[in-house]
Amino acid sequence: GNNLIQCFLDRDSKIVKIKSPFSVTRFNKDWNKLMDVVDAIDNLGYTVDICNKECRIFDANLQGWKREKLFPNRGKTNREATWKTVVDFIKFYNKKK
């Protein structure tokens, strides 16, 4: 999951350089770095909702009943739920491209 997130953040660069697993940011452990990913998803036109150890992503362009939840996940903490949801979203986003 952390490699997938790193590649998503580096998607604008031609070459993604990952030397070893230790050089990859541990988004599942660093709330501030995870929020950078949430901001990147928000910039794509999605809304990330984090509350009560659950995270959901919505397509911000859809309103009302059309605004379905994408990838709702629960976790032991908000960070765990957000990390799981972000990983699921990136898999979806990569297939959509």
C-alpha contacts under 8 A as a table, 3 or more apart, distances in Angstrom:
res1	aa1	res2	aa2	distance
1	G	4	L	5.09
1	G	5	I	6.24
1	G	87	V	5.92
2	N	5	I	5.07
2	N	6	Q	6.15
2	N	24	V	6.87
2	N	25	T	6.77
2	N	26	R	6.02
2	N	27	F	6.03
2	N	28	N	7.23
3	N	6	Q	5.06
3	N	7	C	6.20
3	N	24	V	6.51
4	L	7	C	5.22
4	L	8	F	6.22
4	L	87	V	7.19
4	L	90	I	7.45
5	I	8	F	5.01
5	I	9	L	6.31
5	I	27	F	7.80
5	I	37	V	7.57
5	I	86	V	7.80
5	I	87	V	6.73
5	I	90	I	7.19
6	Q	9	L	5.20
6	Q	10	D	6.16
6	Q	24	V	7.02
6	Q	25	T	7.20
7	C	10	D	4.93
7	C	11	R	5.80
7	C	16	V	6.57
8	F	11	R	5.05
8	F	90	I	6.97
9	L	12	D	7.75
9	L	37	V	7.05
9	L	40	A	7.46
10	D	13	S	5.65
10	D	16	V	6.48
11	R	14	K	7.49
11	R	16	V	7.85
13	S	16	V	6.77
18	I	21	P	7.50
18	I	23	S	6.68
18	I	24	V	6.80
19	K	23	S	6.36
20	S	23	S	5.41
20	S	24	V	7.11
21	P	24	V	5.49
22	F	25	T	7.77
25	T	33	K	7.84
26	R	29	K	5.49
26	R	30	D	6.32
27	F	30	D	5.14
27	F	31	W	6.99
27	F	33	K	5.82
27	F	34	L	5.16
27	F	83	W	7.20
28	N	31	W	7.47
28	N	34	L	7.19
28	N	79	R	6.97
28	N	80	E	6.64
28	N	83	W	5.81
29	K	79	R	7.88
30	D	33	K	5.46
30	D	34	L	6.23
31	W	34	L	4.98
31	W	35	M	6.20
31	W	79	R	6.45
32	N	35	M	5.12
32	N	36	D	6.66
33	K	36	D	5.11
33	K	37	V	6.85
34	L	37	V	5.19
34	L	38	V	6.46
34	L	79	R	7.96
34	L	82	T	7.95
34	L	83	W	7.15
35	M	38	V	4.79
35	M	39	D	6.12
36	D	39	D	5.09
36	D	40	A	6.31
37	V	40	A	4.99
37	V	41	I	6.28
37	V	86	V	7.64
38	V	41	I	5.14
38	V	42	D	6.14
38	V	48	V	6.75
38	V	86	V	7.50
39	D	42	D	4.94
39	D	43	N	6.17
40	A	43	N	5.08
40	A	44	L	6.64
41	I	44	L	5.19
41	I	45	G	7.03
41	I	46	Y	6.01
41	I	47	T	7.59
41	I	48	V	7.73
42	D	45	G	5.40
42	D	46	Y	4.86
42	D	47	T	5.56
42	D	48	V	6.86
43	N	46	Y	7.16
45	G	59	D	6.57
45	G	60	A	5.58
45	G	61	N	6.79
46	Y	57	I	6.57
46	Y	58	F	5.54
46	Y	59	D	4.58
46	Y	60	A	4.77
46	Y	61	N	7.56
47	T	57	I	5.53
47	T	58	F	5.02
47	T	59	D	6.26
47	T	60	A	5.49
48	V	55	C	7.10
48	V	56	R	5.87
48	V	57	I	4.52
48	V	58	F	6.49
49	D	55	C	5.59
49	D	56	R	5.20
49	D	57	I	6.18
49	D	58	F	7.91
50	I	53	K	7.23
50	I	54	E	5.85
50	I	55	C	4.46
50	I	56	R	6.64
50	I	78	N	6.73
50	I	82	T	6.98
51	C	54	E	5.43
51	C	55	C	6.46
51	C	78	N	6.94
52	N	78	N	6.82
53	K	74	R	5.68
53	K	75	G	5.49
53	K	76	K	6.32
53	K	77	T	4.99
53	K	78	N	4.24
53	K	79	R	7.75
53	K	80	E	7.83
53	K	81	A	6.02
54	E	72	P	7.01
54	E	73	N	5.59
54	E	74	R	4.29
54	E	75	G	6.36
54	E	78	N	6.23
54	E	81	A	5.38
54	E	82	T	7.23
55	C	72	P	5.69
55	C	73	N	5.50
55	C	74	R	6.52
55	C	78	N	7.22
55	C	81	A	5.46
55	C	82	T	5.23
55	C	85	T	6.30
56	R	69	K	6.09
56	R	70	L	6.20
56	R	71	F	5.95
56	R	72	P	4.37
56	R	73	N	6.63
56	R	82	T	7.94
56	R	85	T	6.75
57	I	69	K	5.88
57	I	70	L	5.04
57	I	71	F	6.38
57	I	72	P	6.95
57	I	85	T	7.53
57	I	89	F	7.81
58	F	67	R	6.37
58	F	68	E	6.27
58	F	69	K	5.17
58	F	70	L	5.73
59	D	62	L	5.82
59	D	67	R	6.37
59	D	68	E	7.43
59	D	69	K	7.90
59	D	70	L	7.81
60	A	63	Q	7.45
60	A	67	R	7.51
62	L	66	K	5.78
62	L	67	R	4.94
63	Q	66	K	5.74
63	Q	67	R	5.13
64	G	67	R	5.57
65	W	68	E	6.86
69	K	72	P	6.47
70	L	89	F	7.59
71	F	85	T	5.73
71	F	88	D	6.33
71	F	89	F	6.67
72	P	85	T	6.47
73	N	81	A	5.44
73	N	82	T	7.49
73	N	84	K	6.53
73	N	85	T	5.74
74	R	78	N	7.98
74	R	80	E	7.76
74	R	81	A	4.87
75	G	78	N	6.55
75	G	79	R	7.75
75	G	80	E	5.15
75	G	81	A	4.30
76	K	80	E	6.42
76	K	81	A	7.28
77	T	80	E	5.25
77	T	81	A	6.35
78	N	81	A	5.17
78	N	82	T	6.00
79	R	82	T	5.10
79	R	83	W	6.04
80	E	83	W	5.14
80	E	84	K	6.23
81	A	84	K	5.28
81	A	85	T	6.19
82	T	85	T	5.10
82	T	86	V	6.00
83	W	86	V	5.15
83	W	87	V	6.23
84	K	87	V	5.27
84	K	88	D	6.31
85	T	88	D	5.11
85	T	89	F	6.06
86	V	89	F	5.02
86	V	90	I	6.14
87	V	90	I	5.23
87	V	91	K	6.38
88	D	91	K	5.27
88	D	92	F	6.39
89	F	92	F	5.06
89	F	93	Y	6.02
90	I	93	Y	4.87
90	I	94	N	5.97
91	K	94	N	5.28
91	K	95	K	6.39
92	F	95	K	5.30
92	F	96	K	6.18
93	Y	96	K	5.01
93	Y	97	K	6.38
94	N	97	K	5.43
